[in-house]
Every structure is written in structure tokens, then in C-alpha cells.
Amino acid sequence: MHYRVFYLFARSGEAISSASAVEMSAKAITEQLVPRLQTEDDYLGLIDAQETVLQILYEPAEQRYWVELPVDAAKASYGCYLAGEALKAFLLALPKVFEREHISGLEYRPW
């Protein structure tokens, strides 16, 4: 599966905005971008074919990732915590279109 991606890697200062997102396969995202999430300021965003965004943020103190589907209108998101290997499996199994009903384990969280 292919998605458009945007990100910020704070240490290196590398960034691609959502307006300039580049297309990558889920496998390439998993192998090339996820390992670069190293600080709490880093993030990775995936955009599906219907312009839905899935965001991934790293929590270094807990060595886990927060994966979320933001709902801007509600100022909230549906998300879950995943560890390294679970995140890789999650990304490789993502559907073509991000719908919370098709992604198990998501919980509602206001901002």
C-alpha cells in the first residue's frame, strides 16, 4: 500500500510539510522513516487516498508510539499506543483508507 507522508525529525531539522507530502510504500515508511522518530518533537504523518491523516508521535521516555486519527472539528483524536514491532505490523497491515472502524484498539482522546 502507498501513502503520502510528511514529517519532522527535530535533531536533523529535516521536514516535509503535509502540503508537500511525498508518496512512499508502507514498507519503506516502516524501514526508512519510523526509525528516525527519536525525540518527543518528532512526528510522522500518513495521508490516505481520501485525504485522511494518520499521525505517529514518539514518546522516548516510554519507548512507545502514539498513533492517532485526528478529528480537528472535535479537537480530539482516536488513537492508541504501540511499541516498536507492533507499530511495524500495524503500518504494514493498514487499509487503503483510514477509517477508525477498521483500525482496532483506538480510543477517543480530547486535546
N, C-alpha and C positions, 0 to 999 in steps of 0.2 A: 504494500500500500504506500502511496506517496502523499505527502502533506507539504504545505508551505510552512516554513519555520522562521521565527525571529528570536533574537536572544540578546542577552547582555552577560558578558563574562567580566566581572569587575576588575580582577587582577590584571588582565591583559588589556582591558579597555575595549575589547572587541565587542561590536554591537551591530545588529541588523534590526531595523525597525519593522513593525508589522506592516507598514506601507510598502516596504522594500523586501518583504519576505521572499525566501528562495525555496525552491522545491527540492525535497530530499525524500528518500525512502525511509520507512520505519527502521530498517536495519542500519542504514547509515546514521540516522539520528541516534540510535542506541549505541552504536560503536564510536561515533565521532563527537557527538555533542554532549550526551549525558555525562561522560567522564569529566567534562570541563566545568560542570556545576560543582564549585568548590567552596563558595562563600555564601552567606545569607543574602548578599546583594545580587547574586547571580539568578538569572531566570531563563527559561526556555519556553517558547510558545509554539504551538502547532495550530494551523488553520486548515479545516477540512474543506471539502468541495462546496459546502453550503455557507462558508464563512464563519462557522462556529469555532471558537478558540478554546484550546485546552492548554493550561499553563502548568509548568512544573517549577517548583522552587525547592532549593536545597536547605536543609536545616543541619549544619555541620555538628552542632553540639549533640544532636540526637542521632546523627548519621542516617537520616531518612529524608524522604522527599514528600512534599505536599503536592498532590496532583489535583487540579480543580478545573471545573467548568464555570467560569464567572457568569453571573447574572447581573449585569450593570444596573438595570432598571430597579432591581430589588436591593442593590448594594450588598450582595451576598454571593456565595458560590456553593456548588456541590462538589465536594472533594473527599480525598482520603489520603492517609499516609501509606507510603510504600518504602520498603528497603531496597537496596541495590538490585539484586536478582529479580525480585518481584516487579520492580519498575521495568526492567528489560522485558520480562514476559508480558507485562501489561501493554507496553508500547507495540510489541510485535503482534499482539492479538487485537489491537484497536480496530474498530469498524471504520468503514469509509467515511461515515458521517457520525459525528459525536452527538449522541443522544443519551441523556442521563439514564433513561430507562434501559439502555443496552450496555451500560457500564456498571457492573455490580460494586457494592461497597461504598457508594458515595453518600456523604452526609451533608446536610444543609448547614452552612455557617455564615452568619451575618458578618459584615466587615466592621 
